[in-house]
Amino acid sequence: LAGLLYACKNDSVSTKPVITFDSSRAPFVDSTSQQLAVTFKVQDGDGDIENKIAWKLHYILPPVPPLTDSFTYSQMPNIGQNNGSSVNAEVVIPMQTFDFRLWLEDKGISPDSLWYTAFILENAGNAIDTSTTPKLPIFKSKL
């Protein structure tokens, strides 16, 4: 994972932490895709969230593998400095090919879409809110 970027604003927001999908920097993925960036908005009125975002990549391959609860935890730099202050941040998760192209297209195995689920943690360790991205289509190369 290349890194994590964010920007904070001091807007008035609810004290309940909220995470929502904002955008992805690619409308689709194909066999030539080298990067993918997924952006979430994180808001918390009292700043009692940890500086981590948990995210998981989803896609379905035949046969359908068992679901896993394995999330990747990425740092949201400087979010912890807002303890007691309002947080209104844009969190970008930039990924390289090895982060999202985990299938074997050259072996004829390729999903038709991928999507992400993400959540944040409050200081008490509880998972707060969950956001799921829309599915991004995966265009297959012609072999």
N, C-alpha and C positions, 0 to 999 in steps of 0.2 A: 504494500500500500504506500503510495507516494507521499501522502501527508493529508492533513485536514486543515481547511481554512474556515474562518468565520469572521463575521462583523457584528458588532453590538450597537444597539441604539438605546437611548434612555426614554422609551415610550411608556405610557401607562398601560399595563397589561394585568390580567388576572393573576392571583397568587397561586393558582393551580397550574403546574407546569404543563405545557402543551407542545407537541411536536407534530408538524404537518409536512407532507411532501410539497415541495415548491416546484422543482423542475429537474430535467436531465438535459445534459448538453448534447445529446444525440437523440434523434427521433426513432432510431433503430440501430441494431447491431448486425454486422455481417462478418464474413471470414477475413476481411481486411481491417476490421476495427482494432485500433491500437490503444484507445483510451475511452473511458466513460466516466462522466462526473455526475453524481446524483446530489441534489441540493434539498435540504430540509430546513424549515424554519423552526426555531426553538424559542419559546417564550415562557417566562416565569416572573411573576410580579414581585416575589420576595427573595429571589436569588438563592433558594435552598436546593439547587440541583448540583450534582457532581459534574466534573468536567469530562464526562465520558458519554459517548453515544454508542449504542449497541446496534449492529446491523447484520442482516443475513440475506444472502443471495438465494433466490428460488428459481428453479426451472424444472420442467418435467421431462424426463427421458423414458422411453419405453425400454424395458418394463419399469413401472413406477417404483422408484426406490422408497424405502421407509423414510418417513419424515424425521428430521433431526431438529433438536432445539439448540444447535450450535450457533452461537452468535459471535461475531468479531467485535471487540471493544476498541474503539478509537478515541484518542484524546481530543477534546475540544479546548485548545489552548486558551488560557486566561479566563475561562468561564468561572472557575473557582474564585477568582478575584472579585466577582460580583456578589459574593455572599452578603445577603442583606439588602442588595440593590436589585432593581428590575433588570431582567435580561430579555432582550429582543434581538436574537442572533440569526444569521444565515449560516448554516453549516454545510460545507461542500465536501463530499467524500470523493476524491479523485482516485480512479482505478486504472491500472494498466491491464493489458491483455490477460496476464496470468491471474488477475483477481476476478475476472468475470467470464472468461472463455474456458470453462472447465470440462468441455465435452470433446469427443473425438470425431470431428466432422469428416476427416479423411477416412474414417472407418464406417461412414454412413450413419453415424449416431449424432443427431443434432436436435435440440429442442426447437420449438417454434417461437418461444418468447421467454423473457426473463423479467423478474421483478424483485424488489427489495422490501423488507420489513425492518423498521427501526424503532427503538425506544430509548428513553433517557432514564437516568436514576436520580432520585432525590437523595439528599444527604443521609436519610435514615436507611438507605439501601433498597427502597421499594422501587419497582419498575413503574414508571409513570407514562401513561398514554402510549399508544402504538400507532405508527403510521405505515401504510403500505403504499408503494408507488403503483401507478398504472403499469400494465405489462408493456414492455418494449418488444416489438417484433424482431425476430432474428431471421434475416434473409440468408438462405443457404447458397453456397457457391455451387456452380454447375461443374460437376466432375466429368 
